């Protein structure tokens, strides 16, 4: 996905690509969707998922669970920052592929601590403290 040269960076924290499989379970009321997390920061994640529902949904999400190997974080408050359909190749069997940006909501100090640890475990770069430029 291309970003405009004129777009302004609004993230407070640098994104890091995940190094292994990280799953995200997006919760919106009674519906849950499972997706693959491609990058993560203290601000949010990028997630790709196959929307198998016949009717497109516009249900807002209220939380996400993050799972990587034996590490997990549950019920992280969040909302969609953006959610788009991914164009696939004609030979692809994935017809309902979507990609979304998820922005975390207000986190407790304990959730922030656990999220930093999760990022350190799941990424090649670890969580970088942007205020002190030191790795956490």
N, C-alpha and C positions, 0 to 999 in steps of 0.2 A: 504494500500500500504506500503510495507516494504522499509525502507531506509537502505542503506549499512552502516555498522559500520565504514567503511573507508571514508564515505562521509563527506565533510566539510560544516559546517553551513555557508551559505552566507548571511542570512538575517540580516539586521541591527536592525530590530524591532521584538519583540515577537508576535507570532500569538495568537489571542483570538478566542475561539469558539463563534459563534453567539447564542443568547439565544432564539430568536424567528425567525420567517420566514423572511429571507432577500432575495430579488430577485435581480438578476443581468441581465441586458439587454446588451448583447455583440453586438457591431456594427462593421461590416466589409463592408464598402461601402453601398450597398443597402440592404444587408442581415442583419437581426437581429435574435439573438437567446436568448431565456429566460432560465435562469438557477437558481438553488438554491445555495446560498452562504453558505458554511459550516464554514469557518473561515476567519478572516480578520486581517490585520496589516496595518501599515503605508506604507509598501512595496507593498502589493497586497492582493489578495483573492484566495481562493480555491472555485471552482464552479463545480457543477454537472449539466448536462443537457442531454436531450434526443435528439439526432440528427436525425430528421425525414426526412432529405433529402435522396433521393434514392442514389445519388452519393456522396461519401465522399468528403468533401471540405477541402481545405488547405488554405482558405482565411485568411490572417492575420487580426486580429482585431485592431481597432485603438482607440476605447473608450468603456467605460462601464458606465452604469447608475446603481446606487445602490438604492434600495427601501426597506424600512422597516416601516410598518405601515404608518404614515403620514410624515415620514422623507425620504428625497431623495437627492441624489447627481447626477448631470447630466454631461455627457461627460467628465469623468475622463480619461485622456490619458493612454493607456496601450498596452500591447502586451502579447502573450502567452509565458509563461516560459516553459510549457510542456502541452501536450494534449494527453490523452490516452483513449482507449476503456476500459470500466469496464466489467470484466467478471461477468455475472449474472448466477443465478441458473437456471437449466433446466425448472423449473416450473414458472419462472418469465416471464411476458409479456413485460418487458423492454428489447428490443433487441438491441437498439442503444444507450445505456447509455454511456456517456463519462464523464470524469472528467479532469479538467484542472487547472493549476496554472496560475494566471494572475499577471503580474508584472506591477505596475503603472509606468507611464512615468514621465517626469518632471512636477511637480505640482507647481502651483503658491502658494504664501503664504496664500492666501484666501482659496484655495482648501485644503491645509494642515490643516488649522484651522477647516474647515467644516468636513474634514475627521476625525480628532481627536474627534470632537463632535459626529459624526455619530458612531464611534467606542464605545465611552462611552455610548451611548444610546442603542446600539445593542448587546453588549457583557456583560458577567457576570463579566469580569475583568476590563473592560474599557481600554483605551489606556494608555499604560505605557511608560513614557518618559525614554528611556533606558540610556540617558546620566546622568540624575539626580536621577534615580530610584524612582521618585515620580509620583503619578497618576496625570494626567492632568485634 
